[in-house]
Amino acid sequence: MTLCLLVALMPLAFAVPLFEPYIATKEILIQAGTATAALLWLLTARANSWTLALTSAWIPLLALVLIGAASMLWSSSPSTFLEEGQRLLTYLLLFALALHSMRQAEYQTTLATAIMLAGAIEAVYVLLQYSFGDPIFLTAQLAGKWQTFGTLGNPNWTGEFLAVAALVSLGRLIDLRKASPIESAQSARPWSRQLTLVALILMLLALAATLARGAWLAFIIGGVAFLIARRRYRNAQLRLKSSILPLAITGAAGVVIILLPLLSNQAAINHLLNIKSARGRIWMWAVTWTMIRDAPWGGHGLGTFGLQFPLYQARAFSQAWSAPFMANASFTSYAHNDYLQLWAELGLFGLLAFGALIWIVLKRGRALAGDPVALGCWAAVISLLINAAVAFPLHLPTTLMLFVVLTAVVEGAVSKKTVGLSKSAFPRIAIVLLILIFCFLAYRSSYQRLATESALWRAETALDSGRWNEAETAIRAAIQNAPTRLDGQAMLGRLHLERGEYAEALTALNQAMKLGFDVDVYDWKATALEKTGQRAEAVATLNELAWLRPDLQWPRERLSSLEQANEIHEENKR
């Protein structure tokens, strides 16, 4: 029940007073929620329930963990590795907990119902946003696509979740339709079918409203996979007559609610027809391939993609073939293709391990043909795997959590063998100690993340209003809780710069540049150097930024003005 509650609440967690609410809130909930679920299991588990389901999926999962751990030996950022390594262990424990509980059909049904309810709530929210604007939260201050389309904060992310929820709901609907005549006579069954059908229609309409093309493709492929697998089941023929009316209602509602308003919204049409995002993805894939080419077997280290990409991007721009992609430069942390990013970080062996996991899961469709709920979860996993080829769902907390839990449902539904862990005291003591250590680390990490994000949010608010002392206190607190994070050092440099403390600003900004890449940090450092009379160093800083990001015009304008100032300064000397 704890896992079902976590899965239902995660997609609906929206902006709170945090610096990075869409990611941070969900990471905190997942770490703390997984730790809480593990503790509750320890407290409530009976002696005969200390079992581990045996499934072939454990082999590639453990291989991924071992390969990720080995990558620390050559990782360029040990601190990043430790953070990503803890996340990897969190999801591994989540898989173990979900696999243990989801072997029972009633828990699978409860999970499917929780996802359906969360998807219906999300769908209503998205449709209200699409038609009237955000009815609850003040998102107008946010930038671009973060303003609209659901509590996930991004139309593509929302589309990914709605596609998953719709496929799980489809399985639940088929499960309710296959009830026996005695069950069908019960009053609860017809109402359940009708409510599930309404929820599914709302999710399909909201999925259309997100204008998320990748999510559309993922849902279509997942739905086709579901129908193909069900065709193998002799009692699974869909009643065409009973499907005509819901399809007609969905189509008519789609025309009225989605299509007609879309035709009068030029901005939405431009977003739908925009090919810049496709060109940007092609560019990121090309740069990622140059990273893979340099370290094809072992990769560059777990979690280091964002630190390596800007340098490889700059080198790629020195070649003639990259000229058409000049406008697509960025300081991205994701390749927008989880398979390529996995190869770049963990090498070919990591990619093969994940490929083995995919192959194991894909083969389960035939065995699950008679279990619509588990089959719906299987189709949802396929939709996430399709999305992973054009986006980064497996690097987002909500979708990665769904992938792990739904994969556990699929494996739990076909797993028949278990191994007992309560025959002797030593395995139980070891498991208890490991879970307690993990829970301590998870709670501590969650607290530090919460404290850091809250402090950065307070610092940004104080900086914008000129409350320097309050801003410095909050920044120092953020750095204390997350010393290896770029944002704290960058804000400290900005604070010193605005107070005219240029030497201190340079110290903080130099430290920030060791932790990552940020356009503002280059800007502030160049300003601080210029203010202290170090014009040659300021020129070098701007030249480095222009090399890394040739799409930006303002560094060249600043360079031109600095060169003119240098010429005037030299003439005055003469």
HELIX and SHEET records of a PDB file:
HELIX    1   1 THR A    2  LEU A    9  1                                   8    
HELIX    2   2 MET A   10  LEU A   12  5                                   3    
HELIX    3   3 PRO A   21  THR A   44  1                                  24    
HELIX    4   4 ALA A   47  SER A   49  5                                   3    
HELIX    5   5 TRP A   58  ALA A   70  1                                  13    
HELIX    6   6 SER A   71  LEU A   73  5                                   3    
HELIX    7   7 PRO A   78  SER A  101  1                                  24    
HELIX    8   8 ALA A  105  PHE A  132  1                                  28    
HELIX    9   9 GLY A  144  GLN A  147  5                                   4    
HELIX   10  10 PRO A  155  ARG A  177  1                                  23    
HELIX   11  11 PRO A  181  SER A  184  1                                   4    
HELIX   12  12 ALA A  188  ALA A  209  1                                  22    
HELIX   13  13 ARG A  213  ARG A  231  1                                  19    
HELIX   14  14 LEU A  240  ALA A  253  1                                  14    
HELIX   15  15 GLY A  254  LEU A  259  3                                   6    
HELIX   16  16 LEU A  260  LEU A  263  1                                   4    
HELIX   17  17 GLN A  266  LEU A  273  1                                   8    
HELIX   18  18 LYS A  276  ASP A  294  1                                  19    
HELIX   19  19 PHE A  305  PHE A  317  1                                  13    
HELIX   20  20 ALA A  320  ASN A  328  5                                   9    
HELIX   21  21 ASP A  338  LEU A  362  1                                  25    
HELIX   22  22 ARG A  364  ALA A  367  1                                   4    
HELIX   23  23 PRO A  372  ASN A  387  1                                  16    
HELIX   24  24 PRO A  393  HIS A  395  5                                   3    
HELIX   25  25 PRO A  397  VAL A  414  1                                  18    
HELIX   26  26 ALA A  425  ASP A  464  1                                  40    
HELIX   27  27 TRP A  468  ASN A  481  1                                  14    
HELIX   28  28 LEU A  486  GLU A  498  1                                  13    
HELIX   29  29 TYR A  502  LEU A  515  1                                  14    
HELIX   30  30 VAL A  519  LYS A  531  1                                  13    
HELIX   31  31 ARG A  535  LEU A  548  1                                  14    
HELIX   32  32 TRP A  554  LYS A  573  1                                  20    
SHEET    1   A 2 THR A  51  LEU A  54  0                                        
SHEET    2   A 2 LYS A 417  GLY A 420 -1                                        
END                                                                             
